[in-house]
Amino acid sequence: SRYAGTSEPGDVPAGHIPGSINKFYQEVLGADGLLRDAEALRGYWSWLEENEEAPVVSCGSGITACVNLLSLEMAGVKGARLYPGSWSDWCQRGGEVATGADPNQR
């Protein structure tokens, strides 16, 4: 029924976890589809130095977020964690749904 365009009971709404920042996992990959080198990844994630809290990565279900998690490890970012279940879990638990490009927009 999903293929036909019918919503299923398990479908989750569009949006994101409030306060989250979208960093598409393919941005840490090179043209060859492999992770960029450690120096490039340190530059990509350098903005995290301003944060006191370790990042938590998520995606739709927790699978593709592992690419960002590995890239954070390669960049030397300490304490990064995966949110297993990610957006699917958040919605099933009744978490607040934020929309829009601003991470704090509700």
TORPA-4810 file (N, C-alpha, C, O; in nm, 3 decimals):
<nodes>
NODE_1_0.082_-0.120_0.000_0.000_0.000_0.000_0.087_0.127_0.000_0.045_0.229_-0.054_S
NODE_2_0.205_0.122_0.059_0.292_0.240_0.056_0.326_0.277_-0.087_0.327_0.395_-0.124_R
NODE_3_0.356_0.176_-0.169_0.390_0.200_-0.309_0.276_0.270_-0.382_0.300_0.357_-0.466_Y
NODE_4_0.154_0.234_-0.349_0.037_0.294_-0.413_0.004_0.432_-0.359_-0.084_0.500_-0.411_A
NODE_5_0.074_0.475_-0.255_0.051_0.607_-0.199_-0.042_0.610_-0.080_-0.082_0.717_-0.035_G
NODE_6_-0.078_0.494_-0.029_-0.164_0.486_0.088_-0.079_0.488_0.214_0.017_0.412_0.226_T
NODE_7_-0.114_0.573_0.307_-0.040_0.578_0.433_-0.061_0.450_0.511_-0.169_0.391_0.509_S
NODE_8_0.042_0.410_0.578_0.035_0.292_0.663_0.037_0.336_0.809_0.087_0.445_0.839_E
NODE_9_-0.015_0.255_0.899_-0.016_0.293_1.041_0.123_0.324_1.096_0.136_0.405_1.188_P
NODE_10_0.227_0.262_1.043_0.362_0.283_1.093_0.433_0.402_1.032_0.546_0.432_1.072_G
NODE_11_0.371_0.472_0.935_0.435_0.586_0.872_0.459_0.697_0.974_0.377_0.720_1.064_D
NODE_12_0.571_0.763_0.959_0.606_0.873_1.050_0.585_1.005_0.978_0.593_1.011_0.855_V
NODE_13_0.559_1.112_1.052_0.538_1.243_0.989_0.669_1.301_0.938_0.778_1.259_0.978_P
NODE_14_0.658_1.398_0.849_0.775_1.471_0.802_0.816_1.570_0.911_0.731_1.623_0.983_A
NODE_15_0.945_1.595_0.922_0.995_1.689_1.021_1.126_1.641_1.079_1.194_1.556_1.020_G
NODE_16_1.162_1.694_1.195_1.286_1.655_1.260_1.276_1.672_1.411_1.183_1.735_1.462_H
NODE_17_1.371_1.616_1.482_1.378_1.630_1.627_1.415_1.774_1.658_1.511_1.826_1.601_I
NODE_18_1.340_1.842_1.745_1.371_1.981_1.777_1.517_1.998_1.819_1.570_1.921_1.900_P
NODE_19_1.581_2.100_1.764_1.720_2.129_1.797_1.821_2.054_1.713_1.941_2.080_1.723_G
NODE_20_1.774_1.961_1.631_1.869_1.885_1.549_1.915_1.967_1.430_1.847_2.060_1.386_S
NODE_21_2.031_1.933_1.380_2.091_1.999_1.265_2.110_1.895_1.156_2.164_1.788_1.181_I
NODE_22_2.064_1.926_1.035_2.073_1.831_0.924_2.212_1.836_0.862_2.252_1.937_0.805_N
NODE_23_2.284_1.725_0.872_2.414_1.709_0.806_2.405_1.579_0.726_2.424_1.470_0.781_K
NODE_24_2.375_1.592_0.597_2.352_1.478_0.509_2.477_1.390_0.504_2.587_1.441_0.480_F
NODE_25_2.461_1.263_0.525_2.575_1.172_0.537_2.664_1.170_0.413_2.784_1.145_0.425_Y
NODE_26_2.609_1.196_0.297_2.692_1.192_0.175_2.791_1.308_0.168_2.884_1.305_0.087_Q
NODE_27_2.773_1.410_0.252_2.866_1.522_0.254_3.002_1.483_0.310_3.100_1.554_0.288_E
NODE_28_3.011_1.372_0.381_3.140_1.328_0.436_3.209_1.227_0.345_3.314_1.172_0.378_V
NODE_29_3.149_1.203_0.229_3.205_1.109_0.132_3.274_1.184_0.019_3.233_1.293_-0.019_L
NODE_30_3.378_1.123_-0.034_3.446_1.178_-0.150_3.375_1.137_-0.278_3.275_1.066_-0.274_G
NODE_31_3.429_1.183_-0.391_3.371_1.150_-0.521_3.372_1.000_-0.548_3.291_0.950_-0.626_A
NODE_32_3.464_0.929_-0.482_3.474_0.784_-0.499_3.376_0.706_-0.412_3.371_0.583_-0.418_D
NODE_33_3.297_0.778_-0.331_3.199_0.714_-0.244_3.254_0.667_-0.112_3.181_0.610_-0.031_G
NODE_34_3.384_0.690_-0.089_3.448_0.652_0.038_3.455_0.773_0.129_3.445_0.887_0.084_L
NODE_35_3.474_0.748_0.259_3.488_0.858_0.352_3.607_0.945_0.314_3.711_0.895_0.271_L
NODE_36_3.589_1.076_0.329_3.699_1.169_0.304_3.810_1.143_0.407_3.787_1.073_0.505_R
NODE_37_3.929_1.199_0.385_4.040_1.175_0.477_4.017_1.249_0.609_3.933_1.338_0.617_D
NODE_38_4.092_1.210_0.711_4.073_1.262_0.846_4.085_1.413_0.852_4.009_1.478_0.923_A
NODE_39_4.179_1.471_0.779_4.197_1.616_0.780_4.073_1.687_0.725_4.027_1.785_0.783_E
NODE_40_4.021_1.638_0.614_3.900_1.696_0.556_3.781_1.682_0.651_3.700_1.774_0.663_A
NODE_41_3.772_1.569_0.718_3.662_1.547_0.813_3.676_1.637_0.935_3.576_1.686_0.987_L
NODE_42_3.799_1.660_0.981_3.819_1.754_1.093_3.769_1.893_1.054_3.705_1.961_1.134_R
NODE_43_3.797_1.934_0.931_3.748_2.063_0.883_3.596_2.066_0.873_3.533_2.165_0.910_G
NODE_44_3.538_1.959_0.823_3.392_1.952_0.807_3.321_1.962_0.942_3.219_2.030_0.953_Y
NODE_45_3.374_1.896_1.043_3.311_1.893_1.175_3.367_1.998_1.271_3.332_1.997_1.389_W
NODE_46_3.453_2.088_1.225_3.520_2.184_1.315_3.422_2.272_1.392_3.453_2.317_1.502_S
NODE_47_3.306_2.299_1.337_3.206_2.383_1.405_3.160_2.320_1.536_3.105_2.390_1.622_W
NODE_48_3.180_2.191_1.552_3.139_2.124_1.676_3.226_2.163_1.795_3.187_2.140_1.909_L
NODE_49_3.343_2.221_1.769_3.431_2.262_1.878_3.365_2.366_1.968_3.403_2.380_2.084_E
NODE_50_3.266_2.439_1.915_3.195_2.540_1.992_3.095_2.478_2.090_3.053_2.545_2.185_E
NODE_51_3.058_2.353_2.069_2.959_2.286_2.152_3.026_2.214_2.268_3.132_2.152_2.252_N
NODE_52_2.965_2.222_2.384_3.016_2.150_2.500_2.966_2.007_2.504_3.030_1.920_2.562_E
NODE_53_2.851_1.982_2.442_2.793_1.848_2.444_2.841_1.767_2.325_2.860_1.820_2.215_E
NODE_54_2.861_1.639_2.347_2.899_1.549_2.238_2.779_1.531_2.145_2.665_1.525_2.191_A
NODE_55_2.803_1.522_2.014_2.691_1.508_1.921_2.625_1.371_1.928_2.689_1.270_1.959_P
NODE_56_2.497_1.370_1.898_2.420_1.247_1.882_2.372_1.246_1.738_2.306_1.340_1.694_V
NODE_57_2.405_1.141_1.665_2.366_1.134_1.524_2.241_1.049_1.509_2.220_0.951_1.580_V
NODE_58_2.158_1.089_1.413_2.035_1.015_1.386_2.003_1.026_1.238_2.065_1.103_1.165_S
NODE_59_1.906_0.949_1.196_1.856_0.953_1.058_1.713_0.901_1.064_1.642_0.928_1.161_C
NODE_60_1.670_0.829_0.964_1.535_0.775_0.966_1.518_0.660_1.063_1.417_0.651_1.133_G
NODE_61_1.618_0.570_1.066_1.608_0.453_1.153_1.736_0.422_1.230_1.736_0.336_1.317_S
NODE_62_1.844_0.491_1.199_1.971_0.469_1.268_2.077_0.402_1.184_2.186_0.373_1.234_G
NODE_63_2.048_0.376_1.057_2.144_0.305_0.973_2.241_0.402_0.905_2.362_0.392_0.926_I
NODE_64_2.189_0.495_0.824_2.281_0.585_0.753_2.351_0.682_0.847_2.455_0.737_0.811_T
NODE_65_2.297_0.704_0.965_2.364_0.791_1.062_2.499_0.734_1.103_2.587_0.807_1.150_A
NODE_66_2.516_0.604_1.087_2.644_0.541_1.122_2.759_0.594_1.036_2.874_0.592_1.081_C
NODE_67_2.731_0.640_0.915_2.835_0.699_0.831_2.887_0.826_0.898_3.008_0.846_0.907_V
NODE_68_2.795_0.911_0.945_2.839_1.032_1.016_2.909_0.997_1.147_3.007_1.062_1.184_N
NODE_69_2.862_0.895_1.215_2.926_0.854_1.340_3.070_0.812_1.315_3.160_0.852_1.390_L
NODE_70_3.094_0.733_1.213_3.230_0.691_1.179_3.315_0.811_1.138_3.432_0.820_1.175_L
NODE_71_3.257_0.903_1.062_3.334_1.020_1.019_3.370_1.109_1.138_3.478_1.169_1.139_S
NODE_72_3.284_1.118_1.237_3.315_1.193_1.359_3.431_1.128_1.433_3.519_1.197_1.484_L
NODE_73_3.430_0.997_1.440_3.540_0.923_1.503_3.671_0.950_1.429_3.774_0.977_1.491_E
NODE_74_3.667_0.944_1.297_3.787_0.968_1.217_3.837_1.112_1.232_3.957_1.138_1.223_M
NODE_75_3.744_1.206_1.256_3.780_1.347_1.273_3.831_1.376_1.413_3.878_1.487_1.441_A
NODE_76_3.824_1.278_1.502_3.873_1.296_1.638_3.773_1.357_1.734_3.810_1.400_1.843_G
NODE_77_3.645_1.363_1.694_3.541_1.415_1.782_3.510_1.309_1.887_3.473_1.196_1.853_V
NODE_78_3.526_1.344_2.011_3.510_1.248_2.121_3.366_1.241_2.170_3.296_1.342_2.177_K
NODE_79_3.322_1.122_2.203_3.194_1.102_2.269_3.072_1.101_2.180_2.960_1.093_2.231_G
NODE_80_3.088_1.108_2.048_2.972_1.106_1.959_2.897_0.974_1.976_2.957_0.869_1.996_A
NODE_81_2.763_0.983_1.968_2.680_0.864_1.990_2.575_0.853_1.881_2.542_0.950_1.812_R
NODE_82_2.523_0.733_1.866_2.414_0.704_1.773_2.283_0.697_1.849_2.277_0.640_1.958_L
NODE_83_2.177_0.756_1.793_2.043_0.739_1.847_1.983_0.620_1.772_1.932_0.636_1.661_Y
NODE_84_1.988_0.500_1.831_1.931_0.382_1.765_1.780_0.402_1.746_1.709_0.444_1.837_P
NODE_85_1.733_0.371_1.629_1.591_0.390_1.600_1.562_0.526_1.542_1.468_0.542_1.464_G
NODE_86_1.640_0.625_1.579_1.636_0.760_1.525_1.494_0.814_1.510_1.413_0.803_1.601_S
NODE_87_1.464_0.873_1.394_1.336_0.940_1.373_1.218_0.846_1.392_1.116_0.886_1.450_W
NODE_88_1.228_0.723_1.347_1.119_0.627_1.364_1.088_0.606_1.512_0.972_0.607_1.553_S
NODE_89_1.192_0.588_1.592_1.175_0.568_1.736_1.119_0.694_1.801_1.028_0.686_1.884_D
NODE_90_1.173_0.810_1.764_1.129_0.937_1.820_0.978_0.954_1.801_0.906_0.991_1.894_W
NODE_91_0.931_0.928_1.679_0.789_0.945_1.649_0.703_0.841_1.720_0.595_0.873_1.770_C
NODE_92_0.749_0.717_1.725_0.673_0.612_1.794_0.658_0.643_1.942_0.559_0.604_2.004_Q
NODE_93_0.754_0.712_1.999_0.749_0.748_2.142_0.672_0.878_2.166_0.659_0.922_2.281_R
NODE_94_0.620_0.939_2.059_0.541_1.061_2.074_0.623_1.187_2.089_0.575_1.286_2.145_G
NODE_95_0.747_1.185_2.041_0.833_1.303_2.051_0.780_1.419_1.970_0.709_1.401_1.871_G
NODE_96_0.816_1.539_2.013_0.773_1.660_1.943_0.833_1.662_1.802_0.947_1.622_1.781_E
NODE_97_0.754_1.709_1.706_0.797_1.716_1.566_0.821_1.862_1.530_0.730_1.945_1.538_V
NODE_98_0.944_1.894_1.491_0.977_2.028_1.444_0.978_2.027_1.292_1.007_1.924_1.230_A
NODE_99_0.947_2.141_1.231_0.950_2.153_1.086_1.024_2.280_1.048_1.046_2.368_1.133_T
NODE_100_1.064_2.291_0.923_1.134_2.409_0.875_1.285_2.391_0.881_1.334_2.295_0.941_G
NODE_101_1.357_2.483_0.819_1.503_2.474_0.810_1.573_2.510_0.940_1.684_2.463_0.965_A
NODE_102_1.512_2.594_1.022_1.573_2.635_1.149_1.561_2.520_1.249_1.450_2.473_1.274_D
NODE_103_1.675_2.474_1.307_1.668_2.360_1.400_1.578_2.385_1.521_1.530_2.290_1.582_P
NODE_104_1.556_2.513_1.556_1.475_2.542_1.673_1.331_2.577_1.639_1.250_2.603_1.728_N
NODE_105_1.298_2.579_1.510_1.161_2.609_1.467_1.070_2.493_1.505_1.108_2.377_1.490_Q
NODE_106_0.951_2.524_1.553_0.858_2.420_1.594_0.732_2.426_1.511_0.641_2.346_1.531_R
</nodes>
